Amino acid sequence: MTPTTTQELQRKFADIADLISGTRPGARHQHLPKLHELVGDFARKGVGVPTTLRQMQEDLTNEAIESRFDNMPI
């Protein structure tokens, strides 16, 4: 179910941010799909996506990319 109010979106963002902050750094990128969904929720609602959400999404995207190369043989 998509949040219906801006306050619900903000609450969902706070919940996801807490979840991510409680996850070890090497595994935080596993929450990236939730962030993508939340950005879409903000866009569908027609409100601006918070800068902190966009930054978190970018950081986790970078972590996901880096994790792909961590296990590559040299």
Secondary structure by P-SEA (a helix, b strand, c coil): cccccaaaaaaaaaaaaaaaaaccccccccaaaaaaaaaaaaaaacccccaaaaaaaaaaaaaaaaaaaccccc
